[in-house]
Amino acid sequence: MSECRLKKINRRSFLASPYALWIVGFTILPLIIIFKYALTDGAGAFTWDNLLSIFSDVHIKAFWFSIEIAAGCTIICILLAYPMVLAMKNLGLGRKGLSMFVIILPMWMNFILRILAWQMILSNNGILNFLLGKLGMGPVAIANTPAAIMVGVVYDYLPYMILPIFNAIMDIDEDLIEAARDLGAGGFTVFRRVIFPLSVPGLLSGIVMVFVPSMTSFVVSDILGGGKLQLIGNVIEQEFTVGYNWNVGSGLSVTLMIFVLISMMFTVKQKSEGKESVIW
């Protein structure tokens, strides 16, 4: 190997060293600590009990409730994202930065402030019930319910579904759409046979970006659920901060991590298969 090539390799290694140190210090070491607590008891002896604690009544109930919220949030985000992206495309707003700026603008505001704003909107004496009262539709008891949590997570994670679908649809060749229309395909057929199959990679990316964080969220349920509805993220947070049981909290975290990794592996597999068969 020439001396010049060795210098280039050494230079690249030197430039990459800060990132390697960052990964080791802020990713690998914390994971090692979490796994250590998850696989030991208070005395430091090896045990599987912390991982198996997910099957206790309280924990499994919170776990399934988290899956329900995450699945519902993902489905609603998909149903909202596609019409929004297609409307932007049909109105000629797809390539203009203003449309995307409006979508991501709320994300520039502090996360807690946005959720507190929804708490004021959905409260019994909030803006929503005030408007419904003016319309003669009466108050709606939505505060501190699963519906309130669903509204919060959908609002917070909808941009993460729109962005990948937007990029995927905007990359579709217009000639394919025009060819389908010339062959007599209607609007729904064009979407089903051309637009949707070609946007599946973006859709799967959006599913990962929405399902995983909405399942592990705990701030939204604390504020909009009034602390009465427990997601698995709330249970883990309380094990660490209230019960000071780092072993059980770490065990639940590792169990949730394994579930999320399996879900992501399945999604990545479907994404790779979707690239092979582009059009049904």
C-alpha positions in Angstrom: 0.0 0.0 0.0 1.5 3.4 -1.0 2.4 6.0 1.5 0.0 8.5 0.1 -2.9 6.1 0.5 -1.9 5.4 4.1 -1.9 9.1 4.8 -5.5 9.4 3.4 -6.7 6.5 5.6 -5.0 7.9 8.7 -6.6 11.3 7.9 -10.1 9.8 7.5 -9.7 7.9 10.8 -8.6 11.1 12.6 -11.6 13.0 11.2 -14.0 10.2 12.1 -12.6 9.9 15.7 -14.9 12.6 17.2 -18.0 10.7 15.9 -16.6 7.4 17.2 -16.1 8.9 20.6 -19.6 10.4 20.6 -21.1 7.0 19.7 -19.1 5.2 22.4 -19.8 7.8 25.1 -23.4 8.6 24.4 -24.8 5.4 22.8 -22.8 2.3 23.6 -21.9 3.0 27.2 -25.4 4.0 28.2 -26.7 0.8 26.6 -24.2 -1.3 28.4 -25.3 0.3 31.7 -29.0 -0.2 30.9 -28.4 -3.9 30.0 -26.3 -4.4 33.2 -29.2 -3.1 35.4 -31.7 -5.0 33.3 -30.0 -8.4 33.9 -29.2 -8.0 37.6 -31.1 -7.5 40.8 -30.5 -5.0 43.6 -27.7 -7.2 45.0 -26.0 -7.4 41.6 -26.9 -11.1 40.9 -28.0 -12.2 37.5 -31.7 -12.5 36.9 -34.3 -12.6 34.1 -37.0 -11.2 36.4 -36.6 -7.6 35.2 -37.2 -8.5 31.6 -40.1 -10.8 32.5 -41.7 -8.0 34.6 -43.3 -6.8 31.3 -45.8 -9.6 31.8 -47.2 -8.3 35.1 -50.8 -7.0 34.9 -49.9 -3.3 35.2 -47.0 -3.4 32.7 -48.7 -5.6 30.1 -51.8 -3.4 30.2 -49.7 -0.2 29.6 -47.7 -2.1 26.9 -50.9 -3.0 24.9 -52.3 0.5 25.4 -49.1 1.9 24.0 -49.4 -0.3 21.0 -53.0 0.7 20.4 -52.1 4.4 20.6 -49.1 4.0 18.3 -51.0 1.9 15.8 -53.9 4.4 15.8 -51.6 7.3 15.5 -49.8 5.7 12.6 -53.0 4.9 10.7 -54.5 8.4 11.2 -51.2 10.0 10.1 -51.2 7.9 6.9 -54.9 8.8 6.2 -54.1 12.5 6.7 -50.7 12.6 5.0 -51.6 11.2 1.6 -54.5 13.6 0.8 -52.4 16.5 2.1 -49.4 15.6 -0.1 -51.6 14.9 -3.2 -53.4 18.2 -2.7 -50.0 20.0 -2.5 -48.9 18.2 -5.7 -52.1 18.9 -7.6 -52.1 22.6 -6.6 -48.5 23.0 -7.8 -47.2 23.6 -4.3 -45.0 20.5 -4.1 -41.7 22.2 -5.2 -42.3 25.4 -3.3 -40.6 25.7 0.0 -43.5 27.6 1.6 -45.8 24.6 1.8 -43.2 22.5 3.6 -42.3 25.5 5.8 -45.9 25.7 7.0 -45.9 22.0 7.8 -42.7 22.0 9.8 -43.2 25.4 11.4 -44.9 24.1 14.5 -41.9 21.8 15.1 -39.8 24.9 15.8 -41.8 25.6 18.9 -41.0 24.0 22.2 -42.6 20.5 22.4 -44.0 21.1 25.9 -45.6 24.4 24.9 -47.4 22.7 22.0 -48.8 20.0 24.1 -49.9 22.5 26.8 -51.7 24.5 24.1 -53.6 21.4 23.2 -54.5 20.9 26.8 -56.0 24.3 26.8 -57.9 23.6 23.6 -59.3 20.2 24.8 -60.0 21.1 28.4 -63.6 21.1 29.6 -63.6 24.9 29.6 -61.3 25.2 26.6 -61.6 26.6 23.2 -63.1 23.5 21.6 -66.0 23.3 24.0 -66.5 27.1 23.8 -66.9 26.8 20.0 -69.1 23.8 20.2 -71.3 25.6 22.7 -71.7 28.6 20.4 -72.8 26.1 17.7 -75.3 24.5 20.0 -73.6 21.2 20.0 -72.8 21.1 23.7 -69.6 20.4 25.5 -67.5 17.3 24.8 -65.7 15.5 27.6 -62.4 14.8 25.7 -59.9 15.9 28.3 -57.9 13.2 30.1 -59.1 10.5 27.7 -57.4 8.3 25.2 -58.9 10.5 22.4 -57.0 13.5 23.9 -53.7 11.5 23.9 -54.4 10.4 20.3 -54.9 14.0 19.2 -51.6 15.0 20.9 -49.5 12.3 19.3 -51.1 12.7 15.8 -50.5 16.4 15.9 -46.9 16.0 17.1 -45.8 13.2 14.7 -47.9 14.0 11.6 -45.0 15.9 9.9 -42.8 12.9 10.3 -45.3 11.0 8.1 -45.8 13.8 5.6 -42.1 14.5 4.9 -41.0 11.0 3.6 -44.3 10.5 1.7 -43.9 13.9 0.2 -40.4 13.2 -1.0 -41.4 9.8 -2.4 -44.4 11.2 -4.4 -42.5 14.2 -5.7 -39.8 11.9 -7.1 -42.4 10.0 -9.2 -42.0 10.6 -12.9 -45.0 12.5 -14.2 -44.8 10.5 -17.5 -45.9 7.4 -15.6 -49.0 9.2 -14.2 -49.8 10.7 -17.6 -49.4 7.3 -19.3 -51.8 5.7 -16.8 -54.4 8.5 -17.5 -53.9 8.1 -21.3 -54.7 4.4 -20.9 -58.1 5.4 -19.3 -57.2 5.1 -15.6 -59.2 7.3 -13.3 -57.9 9.2 -10.3 -58.3 6.4 -7.8 -56.8 3.9 -10.2 -53.8 6.1 -10.8 -53.3 6.4 -7.1 -53.8 2.7 -6.4 -51.7 1.3 -9.3 -49.0 4.0 -9.7 -48.7 6.6 -6.9 -49.2 4.4 -3.9 -46.8 1.5 -5.0 -44.1 4.0 -5.9 -44.5 5.8 -2.6 -44.3 2.7 -0.4 -40.6 3.2 0.6 -41.5 6.7 1.9 -44.6 5.3 3.6 -42.6 2.6 5.4 -40.0 5.3 6.5 -42.9 7.4 7.8 -44.3 4.4 9.7 -41.0 3.8 11.5 -40.7 7.6 12.3 -44.2 7.7 13.7 -44.9 4.3 15.3 -41.7 4.1 17.4 -41.7 7.5 19.1 -45.5 7.6 19.6 -45.3 4.2 21.4 -42.4 5.3 23.7 -43.9 8.8 24.4 -44.8 9.6 28.0 -45.0 13.5 28.1 -48.2 13.6 25.9 -50.0 11.1 28.1 -48.9 12.9 31.3 -50.3 16.3 30.1 -53.3 15.3 27.9 -54.1 12.2 29.9 -54.0 13.9 33.2 -51.7 11.2 34.6 -54.6 8.8 34.7 -53.7 6.8 31.5 -50.4 5.0 31.6 -48.3 4.3 28.5 -45.3 2.0 28.8 -43.2 5.1 28.6 -44.9 6.5 31.7 -44.3 3.2 33.6 -40.6 3.2 32.7 -40.2 6.9 33.7 -41.9 6.3 37.0 -39.7 3.2 37.8 -36.7 5.5 37.4 -37.9 8.7 38.9 -40.5 7.7 41.5 -39.8 4.1 42.5 -36.0 4.5 42.0 -36.0 0.9 40.8 -33.5 1.1 38.0 -33.4 -2.7 37.5 -37.1 -3.0 36.6 -37.0 0.2 34.6 -34.0 -1.0 32.7 -35.6 -4.4 32.1 -38.8 -2.8 30.7 -36.6 -0.5 28.5 -34.7 -3.5 27.1 -37.9 -5.4 26.4 -39.4 -2.4 24.6 -36.2 -1.9 22.7 -36.3 -5.5 21.5 -39.9 -5.1 20.4 -39.0 -1.9 18.5 -36.0 -3.5 16.8 -38.1 -6.4 15.6 -40.7 -4.0 14.3 -38.1 -2.0 12.5 -36.5 -5.1 11.0 -39.9 -6.2 9.6 -40.4 -2.7 8.2 -37.0 -2.6 6.6 -37.6 -6.0 5.0 -40.9 -4.9 3.6 -39.2 -1.7 2.3 -36.5 -3.7 0.5 -39.1 -6.0 -1.0 -41.2 -3.0 -2.1 -38.3 -1.6 -4.1 -38.1 -4.9 -6.1 -41.8 -4.8 -7.1 -42.5 -1.2 -7.9 -45.9 -1.5 -9.6 -48.6 -4.0 -8.8 
